[in-house]
Amino acid sequence: MAPFRSIYQQDAKKQLGVGVVLLVLTAFYSYVFLLNLAPVYGSTPSHIFHGYGVGIAGVAGWFGKDIVDRVSGRKAVYLIPGLAFSLPVLQYFVSQQSSALGNPAGPIITEVLALYPLVLLSVACAGKLVQLGLNLQRHGDLVAEHIPLLGSYVVYSAGEHLIKAFLSRFIGSTVLLSRAGLQILIAIFYAAAVPSKALVLASPAFLFSITSNIHLPLGYTTTALNNAIADEGYALIARQDSTTGYVSVLDNLEDGFRVMRCDHSLLGGQWIKKRPNYTPPAVKDPIYAVFTMLEAVRLVETHGAPRVDAGSNALVIGLGIGTTPGALISHGIDTTIVEIDPVVHKYAMQYFELSEKHTPVIEDARAFVKRSQNAPSPKQYDYIVHDVFTGGAEPVELFTYEFISGLHALLKDDGVIALNYAGDTSLYPTALSIRTIKSVFPTCRLFREDATPEVGPDFTNMVIFCTKSTAPLIFRDPVPEDFLGSRFRARYLVPKHEVDAAQFENVGLEDGPQGHGRRVLVDKEVGRLHKYQDRGALEHWAIMRTVLPDAVWEGW
C-alpha cells in the first residue's frame, strides 16, 4: 500500500483543486447554515449580521493563513471535515436555548460558536493551497498575494450563487437536500476532498445527526419530534423544505386548531375542533380575523349598488392556507390564485380543504403580473386580494409603484383591491408602502385587525381597500349568506378599526437621521428598505414566540 501523502506533498494542480473545492464548499455551508437558523430565528433576523460575520471570519482566515499553517504544522486542513460534521450537533443544541439567547443575539452566538471557526479555518487552508498551487512568487510578492486573494473571492462568490440557484429548484426534493440533510451532505464532500484518519473522531457527531437530529425529515426523527412537542400539546402533521422556507403543518391538540408555518412565521390557521351544537361553516373559521376581513372586498359597493357574485372573478396574490380564496370560491367567484411556493399550495389543498375549483398559478407574482398586463388582451378582475406576508417581513418587491401599478392595470374599472400589510405602524416601510398604494389608487380606506395598543410596539395587520374610482368607498351591510354559516365571520367580516391614512403622509420625510426618505417605493430602490425591516422582523419574532411555545419553534 502506498504511503500517505499530505496534500501539501501533492502536485500544484492537486493543491489548487483542493483549495478551490474548500472555498466552494465553505460558500455552500455558509448559506445552508443560514437556512438552518431561519426556522428558529426567522429568515430576516438570521441575515442581519451573517454577511458581516462571514466576511470578517474569511478575511481573518486569509490574512492569518500563514499563522494557521505554521502553528498546526500543515495539519489544520484535516480538521475541517470533522468540524463540518460537528457543526449540526452544536447548532442543534445551541438552538434549544433560543428563547434565553434572544434575537438577534441567538443567531450571532450560534455562528460565532459554529460557523465562523469553520469559515476561518477553511479560508486559511484554502488560501494557502491556492497560493501554493498557482505558484506566482516569480512575479513578485504583490502578485503572489493579491491574485490568489482575488481569485479566491471570485470562487467563493461563485459558490454562493451556485448553491442558491441549485436550491431554488431542488431544495426539499430528497432527505439529503433538506436543510438539515444538506449539512451532512456538504460534510461528506469535505471528507471526500480532504480524506483523513482523523475523521473517526467525527463519527459520534455523524451518528447523532442521522439518528437523533429531529430536524432531519425521516420517519423515526419525525416520531421523536412529535414525542417532544406532545408535552406542549402539538403534533406535526407534515413538513417539507421549499422555495420560500421550511413549511410545516401543525395541530394544536388542546385548543383544536391547525396552522401552516413557514420558517418563524405563520401563514395562517383554522379551527378544526368540533364544537357541540355548531354546524361547521362552508369554509372553516380562520384563527386570525384579518383573513376574514379580506373577504370584505365583496362588500364594497359599485356605483352605489351591491355587487353580484355570479359571473365575477378574482385574483389572489399569495395563498397562505387558502381562507380568503376559499371563501371567494364558495361565493361562486371564478378565482385565480398566484402562489410562488408549490408546497404551500399542496399543503393548502391537502390539509386545509382548499377547493379544487380554482386556477392555480405557481409562479413569482411579479412575473405573472408583468406578463398578464403586457398580454394583447389583458384579463381583468372584479376583485384582487394581495396577501403576501411571510418570513417576518413583507416582500418589499411586491409593494413597489411598478407592481401596484400592474395590479391597477389588471383591475376592472369598477373593481376592488384589498391589500394586507403586516408591520409596525410607526416605521418608515409601513408609511412608504401605504403612500405608494395611495399614489396608484385614488380612493383607499385602511383598517387594522385590532385596536391600537396603548403602549409598546405597534406591529399589526392592516387591510387597505382601494378602488380606481374617485367616489367614496362604501361597504354594504352584510347579509347571512356573506357569513357562509360562520359565527366567526359574523363577528369579524365587517372591518371595524379604521385608520386615518393621513398619519403616514410625512413619516420618514421629516428632517433628522430617520428622515429624507422617499414618498413612494420604486423597483430600483427596494434595497433601501431592507435595513428598516430588521426591527419589524425582530418584533414579529417576539410576537410569534407568544403564539406557539418555544419548543415548537425550536423543534421545527
N, C-alpha and C positions, 0 to 999 in steps of 0.2 A: 504494500500500500504506500502510495506517495506521501511524503511528509507534508504536514500542514504548512501552507504558505500564507503569511499575512497579506492582507490587501495592499499594504504598503510595499510588499515584495513583488507584486504583480506588475505587468507592463503598464505603460502610461494610458493606453486605451481602456484597460480594465479599471484603473483608478478613476479616470474621468467618467466612465459609465456608472460606477457605483456612486460617485459624488452626485451625478445628475439624478439618479434614482432616489437617493436620500432626500434631495431637495423637493422632488415631485411628491414623494410620499409624505413629507412633512407638510406640504401645502394641503394635501388630501386630509391628513389627520387634523390639521388646524380647523378646517371647515367642518369636518364630521364631529369634532369635539364641541363646536358651537351648536350643531344640531342637537346634541345630547344635553346641552344646557337649556335649550328652549322650552321643553315641557315643564321644567321645574321653575324657571325664572322668566319665561316669556322671550319671544324672539327679539323684540326691540331692546329690552334691558340687557340681554346677553351680548348684544353687539356694541354696547356703549363704549366699553374700554378694550374690547377684544383686539381691534386693529392696532391700537397704540401698544398694548402689551406684547403682542406677537412681534411688532416692529422692533421694540426695544430689545426683546429676547434675541431676535435674529441679528440685530446689529452687535449686541454683546457677544454672540456666538462667533460672528465673523471676525471681529477685531480681537477676540480672545482665543482664536483657533490655535495660535502657536503655544499659548499657555496650556490649553487643554491637551494639546498634542504632547507637550513636554512632561507635564505632571502625570499624565496617565501612561506614559511610555508607549504611546500609539495604540493603546488598548481601549480607549473610550468608545470607539466606533462599535465595539462588540457589546457594549452595554445598551445600545439604542433599541434593539428588538425586545429585549427583556423589559425595558422601560415602557415600550409601546404596549406590551401585553398587560402590564401592571396598571396603566392609567385608567381603564374602565372600572377596575375594582376600587381604586382610590376615588374616582369621580362618583361612583355609586354610593360609597359610604359618606362622603362629604355632602352629597346632595340630600341625604337623610336629615341633615341639620339645617336645611334651607330656611326654615322659619326662624331659628335662632340667629343665623348669619344675616338674614335680611337681604334686601335688594336695593342697590346694585352690589353690595359688599360680597354677597354669596358668589356670583359669577367670578368676581375678581379673585377672591380667595381660592376658589376651585382651580382657576387657571394658573395662579401663582404656584400652587402645590403640585399641579399635574402637568398642564400643557407647556408652560414656559420652559421648564427644565428640558423637556423633550425638544422643543424648538431650538433652544440654545445649543444643546449637545449635537443635534443633527446638523445644524448650520455650521458649527465649528468643525465637525469632522468632514462634512461635505465640502466645505470651503477649502480645507487642506487638501483633500483628494482632487478637487477640480484644479487647484493651483499646481499640484504635482503632475496631474495628467496633461495640462496644457504646456507646462514647462517653458514659460516665457521669460525666464531670467536673462537670457541672452539679449533681450530687448530693453533691459533696464528695470530697476525696481518699480518705477511708476507704472509701466505697462504690466509687469508681473503681478502687481497687486490689484490694479483697477479693472483690467479686462476680466479676470475671473469674478470680481465683485459684480460688475455689470452683468456678465453672463449668468451668474447665479441668481440675481434678482429677476432676470427675464425668465429663467427656467421656473423659479418659484411662482411667479405671477401666471405663467402659462399653466402650471399645475392647478392653481386656484380656479382659473377659467374652465379648465378641462373637467374637474370634479363637479363644478356647478352645472355645466352643460350636461354631463352624463347623468347626474342625479335628477335633473329636471325631467328626465324621461323614464328613468329606471328605478328610482328610489321606492322601496317597499315591494318590489316585484318578487323578491325572494327573501328568505330569512337573512342571508348574508348581505343583502342590500337594504336591510332595515338600518336605522341609525345606530342601534346597538350592535348589530351584526357587522356593520362596516368597520367598527373599531377593531374587531377581531380579524377581519379580512386584511386590513391595512397592516396590522401587526404581523400577520403571516407573510405578507410581501416584504416587510422589513427583514424578517428572519431569512427569507429566500435571498435577499440582496446581501445580507451580512451573516452568513452561517457561522455558528459558534457553539462550542460545548457549554458555554455559559447560559444558553437558553434553557437548560434543565432547571435553573433557578426560577424561571418564569412559569414553570408548569403548574404550580398551585394557583397562580392568577388566571391562567388559561382555563384550568378546570373549573374555577369559580365562575368565570364568565359564561361557560357553556352549560353549567348545571344549576347555578343559583342566582344568576342575574335576571331578575324578574322583568327587566326591560327587553330582553331578547324574546321575540314573539314566537315562542314554541308552546306546545300543549301543556307540558309539565310546568313551565315557568308561568304560564297564564293561570294555571291552577294555584300555584304558590302565591301569585299576586292577589287572586281572589280571596284566598285564605287570609292574606294580610289586611285587606281592606274590608273584610266582612265585619270585623270588630267596629268599624266606623259606620256600618250599615249600608255599604255599597257593594255592587257587583259589576264586574267588567263584562260587557256583552260582546263587544267586537273592538278590534284595534288594527290600524294599518298606517304605516308611514306613507305620506303622499306629497304632492307638489307644493301644497301650502303649509305643511307641517305634520305633526303627529295627530292623527284623527282617531278618536275612540268614542264608543257609546257606553254610557254608564247608567245603571239603575240605582236609585235610592230606595232601599228596601223598606225603610221605616215610613217615610212620608209619601212614597208612591209616585215618584216622578222619574223621567228618563231624560238624559241630556246628551248632546253631542259636543265633544271637546275638540279644540284644535290648539295644540301647544298649551299655553297657560291662559286660554280664554274659552268661553262657552259660545258656541254658535247658536244655541237655543235649547229649549227643553219643553216637554209636555207632561201633563199629568196622566198617569196610566192606572192609578189605583181606582178600583171600582168602589163607588160610594153608594150606600144604601139609598134607595128611592131617588136615584139620579140617573136619568137616561143619558148615555154618552152622546155628545153632540156630533154633528156630521164631520167636523174637523176637531180633533182633540184640543182641549184648552192648553195654551202655552203657559209656561211658568213666569214669563215676563210680559207685562202689559204692553210694552212697545210693539210687539208683533201683532197684537190685536189692533192697536191704534193705527198701524199702517193700513189695515183693511178699510179704514175710514176714507180712503181715497175714493171709494164708491159713493160716499155720502155727499161729495161736493156737487153742488147744483151746476147745471149748464143752462145759460140763458134764462135763469130764474126758475127752472123746472127740474124735477128729479131725473136722474139718468136711468136708462134702460139697460139691464144686463144682457138681454138676448141680442146676439149679433155683435157684441162689443168684444174687444181684445185687449190683452195686457202684456207688457214686457216687464219681467222681473230680473233685475241685475243683482245677483248674489242670492243663493238658495237657503243657506243655513239648514234647518231641519225641515223647511218647507211649509211653515204655518201659514204665512200670508198667501203664497201661490196656491196652497191647498184650499184656502177659503175662496179665492177668486174662481178656482175651478169648480168648487161646489155651487157657486152662484151662476154657473153656466157660461163663464167668460173664457174665451179661447186664449190660453196662456202660454207664452214662450218664456222659458227660464234659461238665463245665461249664467253658467257656473264654471269657474276655472278648474275646480278640483273634481276629478271623476269619482274619488272615494266619497266625498261629501254627497254627491248626487246618488251614488249607490246606497249609502247608509240611510239617506232620507227615504229612499224607496223601501229598503228592507226593514228598517226599524222604526220609522216614524209615519208610515202609512201614507206617503205622498202618492197621490193618484197618478196612474199612468196616462191620464188624459191631458197631457201637456206636450209641448215641443221642447225637447232638451237641446241646448247648445253648450257643449263642453269646450269652452274657449275663453281666452282673455277678453274681458268686456271691451277693452279699448279696440282690439282688432275687430270684434263684432260690430261695434257702433260705427267705426270708420268705414268698414265695408258696406254696412247697411245704408248709411247716409250717402255714399258715393254710387249706389246702385242706380241704374237708369230710371227705375220707378220705385223709390224707397217706400217700404212698408211703414205705415204709421199706426200708432196705437192710441186707444182711448185712455189707457192707464199705463203709467210707468212707475215701478217701485224700485228704488235704488237703496240696497241694504247690504253693505259690503264690509262691515267692521270685522276684523279678525286680528289675532296676534297681539292684542293690547293696544293697537293704534289703527287709525283709519289709513287705508292705502291712498296717499295724497294724490297719486296719479289719476284717481277716479273722481277727484273734486276740482280739477283744473277747468279753466274757462273753455278750453277746447273740448274736453269731454262732456261737460254740461251742455255746451252748445250743440254737440252731436245728439244728445238726448232731446234737446229742444227741437231739432230737425225731425226726429222720429215721433214726436208727439203731435197728435191731431190738433187743429186749431182750437177745438173745444175740449181738449183732453186735460187730464190732471196728472201731475207727477208728485210722488211722495218720496222724500229722501230721509233716511235715518242717519243721523250723525251722533256718534258717541265720543265724548271728550270733556275736558274741563272748560266750563263756560268762561273762565277768567283768562284763558290763554289765547295767544295770538292765532294759532292754527284754526281754532273754532271760529273766531271772528272773520278770519280771512276766507274760510270755506263758505260761511253764510253770505258774506259780501259778494263772493264770486257767483253763488247761486242767484242772488238777487240782481246781479248785473245782467244775467241772461233772461230770467223770468220776471216780468213786470209786477206780478201780483203774488205775494207769498204770505203765509201765516206759519208761525213757529209754535210748537207745543212740546213741553217737557213730559217725560214719563211720570215724574212725581214732583211734589212741591219743592221749592228752593230750600236747602238746608240753612239753618240759622248760623252755624259755624262750620269750619273745616273746609276741605277741598270740595269743589262742586263738579265732580265727574258724573255726568248723566247722559241718558239717551234723549235726543230731541228728534222730532219728526217735522220736516219742513214741507208743507203742502204748497204747490205753486201751479199757476195756470199761465197760458200765453195771452190771456185777456187782461185788459186794464180794469175790468169790472170787479167789484168786491168779491172775495172768495167766501162763499156761504155754504155751510153744511145743512143738509135737510135733517129733519127729525127721523131717527131710525124707526123701523117697524119690526115686528117679531121675526120676519124672515131674514133680516140682516144678521141676527144673532146665531143662526144655524143651530138652534136648540141649546145654546151655551149660556149658562148663567155668568160665566166669566166675561164673555163678550157683552152681555147686557150691562155689565158694570164698567168695562174699560174701552169699549169700542169708540165711543164719542170722546174726542180729545178734550181735556179739561184745563190743563195748566199752561195757558198761553204765555208766550214770552214776547216782549217788545223787541223787535229786531233793531231798533234804534240804538240799543245798548252796545251793539257790536260795531257801530259805524266808525269809531275812531280808535278802537283797540289796536295797538301796535303801530299806529301812525303818529302818536304823540312824541314830543321831544324826550330825550333820555336814552339810557343804554338799551331799553327794550323797544324803543320806538324806531321810526324811519322804516317801517315795514311797507309791504305792498298793499294796495287796495284790493286787487284781485290776484288770483293764483293762475299762472300760465305754465304750460308744459316745461319750458326751458328753465324754470326756477323752482321746480319741486324739491331740489336738493337743499334749498334754503330752509325748508320746513322740518327736515329730519331731526335737527338738534332740538327743536321745540317739542317734538313728540316724545322725547325721552321722559320728561316729567309726567306727562299724561299716562304713558305706559307704566311707569312705576306706581302711580295712583291706582291704575286699573289692576295691577298685580296685587296690591294690598286689598282691594275690594274682592277679588277672586278668592283670596285666602279666607274670607269670611263666608263665601258661598259654598265651597267644598272644603273638607278637612285637609290639613297639611299632608297626611298620609296618602290621600288620594292623588294629590298633585305630585307628590314625591315618588309615588309608586308608578305613575303613568303606565 
